[in-house]
Amino acid sequence: MSLDKAAQTRMAWLFAALVFFVGGGIMTWWPASRRIAELRAHTEESLDQTAAIAVKLHRARELRAAKARVRADLHRLAGGGAEGTADGALLQLLDAESRGLHVSIEAFTPGNAPQAKQAGPLVGRSVTLAVRGPFRSIVALLADLPKHDVLVGIDDASLQTALPRPRAPVLSATVHATLYALPLAEVSDRVRTLR
């Protein structure tokens, strides 16, 4: 089967057009597909960076909240920012505890000046309490006092019988404690370092 000259020319042009379109398609598709792959990789990298930034921002918010809690704790350790407020905080705690445990605080005698007792930057001052009530209630009071925001350490306690009762004798206790507070100058220095 022999093709005439016109058919051969048409076949040659058809083959040239096919090569041109396939070659042109490949020449267009290949760089575009590489560019699409580069853009996808860049997008994934950007998303990873965005996620890392979001984690850092969340952590920064947590750190700011922690700083605020530390500032509040330091302020509370200094007795609310005024000298002698630690005594007031202890009196409020004793009032609440005595009502809950059914004991009576009959005397509260703070020491004259801060003692040499120190626990790090905290300054301790002696406090003497006279407590009256049932034995278990007095023991519960002494065990619970150091568990609050008011920093108080129980040094010693002596018990005496106050009123004899057959079932639950009422006792009098003299409690020697140390009330700790953070000096105001120390609070100012520590708050300044948190900024």
C-alpha positions in Angstrom: 0.0 0.0 0.0 1.5 3.1 -1.2 0.4 6.6 -0.2 0.4 9.4 -2.6 2.4 12.5 -2.0 -0.4 14.5 -0.6 -1.3 11.8 2.0 2.4 11.6 3.0 2.5 15.4 3.5 -0.6 15.3 5.6 0.8 12.5 7.7 4.1 14.4 8.1 2.1 17.5 9.2 -0.1 15.5 11.5 3.0 13.9 13.1 4.7 17.3 13.5 1.5 18.7 15.1 1.3 15.7 17.4 5.0 16.1 18.5 4.4 19.9 18.9 1.4 19.5 21.1 2.7 16.6 23.2 6.1 18.3 23.5 4.5 21.6 24.3 2.2 20.0 26.9 5.1 18.3 28.5 7.2 21.5 28.5 4.3 23.3 30.1 3.2 20.6 32.6 6.7 19.6 33.9 7.7 23.1 35.2 4.1 23.8 36.5 4.0 20.5 38.4 7.4 21.3 40.0 6.2 24.7 40.9 3.0 23.2 42.4 5.2 20.8 44.5 7.4 23.7 45.7 4.3 25.7 46.7 2.8 22.7 48.6 6.1 22.3 50.4 6.2 26.0 51.2 2.6 25.9 52.4 3.4 23.0 54.7 6.4 24.8 56.1 4.4 27.9 56.6 1.7 25.9 58.4 4.3 24.3 60.7 5.8 27.8 61.5 2.3 29.1 62.2 1.6 26.2 64.6 4.9 26.8 66.3 4.1 30.5 66.7 0.7 29.6 68.1 2.3 27.3 70.7 4.7 30.1 71.7 1.9 32.6 72.0 -0.1 30.2 74.2 3.0 29.6 76.3 3.6 33.3 76.6 0.1 33.8 77.9 0.6 31.0 80.4 3.9 32.7 81.6 2.2 36.1 81.9 -0.6 34.4 84.0 2.1 32.7 86.1 3.9 36.0 86.6 0.7 37.6 87.8 0.2 34.7 90.3 3.7 35.1 91.6 3.3 38.8 92.0 0.0 38.2 93.9 1.7 35.5 96.1 4.6 37.9 96.9 2.2 40.6 97.7 0.3 38.3 100.0 3.5 37.0 101.7 4.3 40.6 102.5 1.0 40.8 104.3 -0.9 42.6 101.6 1.7 45.3 101.1 1.5 47.0 104.5 3.5 46.3 107.6 1.6 44.4 110.2 -1.0 43.0 107.8 0.4 39.5 108.3 -0.9 39.8 111.9 -4.3 40.7 110.6 -4.3 37.8 108.2 -3.4 35.4 111.0 -6.2 36.8 113.2 -8.7 36.3 110.4 -7.5 32.7 109.9 -7.6 32.1 113.6 -11.2 33.5 113.8 -12.3 31.2 110.9 -10.6 28.2 112.3 -11.8 28.7 115.9 -15.4 28.9 114.7 -15.1 25.8 112.5 -13.3 23.8 115.2 -15.3 25.1 118.2 -12.3 26.4 120.1 -11.8 29.8 121.6 -8.8 32.0 121.0 -8.4 33.8 124.3 -5.2 35.7 123.7 -3.0 36.7 120.8 0.3 38.2 121.8 2.7 39.2 118.9 6.4 39.5 119.7 7.9 42.9 119.9 10.3 42.7 116.9 11.1 40.3 114.1 13.3 37.5 115.3 16.5 36.3 113.9 14.6 33.3 112.6 14.8 33.4 108.8 13.7 31.0 106.2 15.4 32.4 103.1 14.1 35.9 102.6 11.2 35.4 105.0 11.4 37.1 108.4 9.9 35.4 111.4 8.2 37.0 114.4 7.1 35.2 117.5 3.4 34.9 118.3 1.9 33.4 121.5 -1.7 32.2 121.4 -3.9 31.1 124.3 -6.5 28.5 123.1 -9.3 26.8 124.9 -11.3 23.9 123.8 -11.6 20.1 123.5 -8.3 18.2 122.9 -9.1 17.0 119.4 -10.2 20.4 118.3 -7.0 22.0 119.6 -4.9 19.4 117.9 -6.8 19.9 114.6 -6.3 23.7 114.9 -2.5 23.2 115.4 -2.3 20.8 112.5 -4.3 23.0 110.1 -2.8 26.4 110.7 0.4 25.8 108.6 -1.7 24.7 105.6 -3.0 28.2 104.6 -1.6 31.2 102.8 -0.6 32.8 106.2 2.9 31.4 106.8 2.9 30.3 110.4 5.0 27.6 112.0 4.1 26.0 115.3 7.1 26.0 117.6 5.6 24.3 120.7 2.4 24.0 122.7 1.7 23.2 126.3 -1.7 21.9 127.4 -3.4 22.3 130.8 -6.7 21.1 132.0 -9.2 24.0 132.2 -12.5 22.4 133.0 -12.8 18.7 133.8 -15.7 17.1 132.1 -16.4 13.4 132.1 -16.6 12.9 128.3 -14.5 15.7 126.7 -12.4 17.7 129.1 -11.8 21.3 128.1 -8.1 22.2 127.8 -6.2 25.4 127.7 -3.2 25.5 125.4 -0.4 28.0 125.2 1.0 27.9 121.7 4.3 29.5 120.7 4.4 30.0 116.9 6.4 32.0 114.4 4.6 34.2 111.9 6.6 34.5 108.7 6.3 37.4 106.3 8.3 38.7 103.3 9.7 42.2 103.9 8.2 44.9 101.7 11.6 45.8 100.2 12.1 42.1 99.2 8.7 42.1 97.5 9.6 45.3 95.6 12.9 43.7 94.4 11.3 40.5 93.4 8.4 42.1 91.6 10.8 44.3 89.7 12.7 41.2 88.5 9.5 39.8 87.1 8.9 42.7 84.7 
